[in-house]
Amino acid sequence: MSTFMRSTSFRLTVVGLGLAMLSGCFGGDGMFRDRGHDYRRAKLSAPIELPPGVRSDTLDDQYVVPGIQNHKPLEGEFEVLRPEPLAKNVGTAEVKIQTLEDRSWILLDGDPNQVWPRMRVFLGRAGLEIAKADGEAAIIETQWRDPNGDGASRERFRFRLEEGVQQGTSEIHVLVQINGNEQWPAKSDSSERQSQMVRVVAQYLADQETAGSVSILAQRKDGQGKIFIEGGEGGPDSRHLRLELPVDRAWAALGLALVKAGFEIEDERREVNKYWLTYVDPEAEQPSWFARTFGARRNGLSRYVVEMQEVGPEKARIYLNYQKGRRLREAERERLLTRIMGYLY
């Protein structure tokens, strides 16, 4: 009986010492004390005293602003906007294949003046003889050729260059005619053959290390792109984007740009040309894991409606406003339209 009690007493003593050690580690000034708030007890210390003979020039302010002593604050209040990050697809020297329904074309960096000589070089290396090259219209047509060498069929191609949506970009459209007369069809006779040629041309242009700079299209109007930001403040002519594209192309380009710009599309109605969007400012402070898990509203969340209005055969306007009729500040509209504009191509 006494042995059992001594053993129990010893174990209780050990447990007591362990609890005391843990208490010292996690509380007071123990080994694992939280030092996150030590800065609150910090005190201002005396300036550093240098030993005799040591100069303190290096401790002086080397970037003094001239005239700062006489500075006077300006009257009124000013709003300084954050710089908008560069869009990813602008000026990246990429060659892309764009597709809309059964049509495809090439989008690349460089204006038509620069792309024209590169296309001439491609046709020469591909063995396609040129039948017509209209620099003013930016159209190159090839001679008829026998692709299989058996005389059973023949084909020819028409390459049309135009300015891209973004300034300094170009589009290359390919038209294929098979076993026809001298009148070009409205659309390619073979979408498969068209897609093959688009891929071949795109691959060749992507593999090129340098771009030609000879201006063959000197008679064409100077490249200004096909997208503009314009308009005044308030009213029906408020700040908006103008796209010089067919309405179907403009609608497809707008939907892609909204997603790339960080908007979440809640709903879209092609019959009224409207997108209902949710946007979260990427620089806004995000809620904690607990708030996200239990459905708290995200900070910086705003809801917008984007409307596209057709104003001509190849002209559309894009307006951005808050949902439910709230007035959108012009500075915010300008910032978001500029962001969308950067992803339109």
Secondary structure, DSSP 8 states (H G I E B T S, - for coil): -HHHHHHHHHHHHHHHHHHHHHHHHHSTT-TT---TTGGGG----------TT---GGGS-S---TTGGG----SS-----------TTTT---EEEEEETTEEEEEEES-HHHHHHHHHHHHHHHT--EEEEETTTTEEEE--B-SSSSSS--EEEEEEEEE-SSTTEEEEEEEEEES--SS--SS-S-HHHHHHHHHHHHHHHHH-SS-----S-TTS-----SEEEE-BSSSTTBSEEEE-S-HHHHHHHHHHHHHHTTEEEEEEETTTTEEEEEEE-TTS----HHHHHTT---TTEEEEEEEEEEEETTEEEEEEEEGGG----HHHHHHHHHHHHHT--
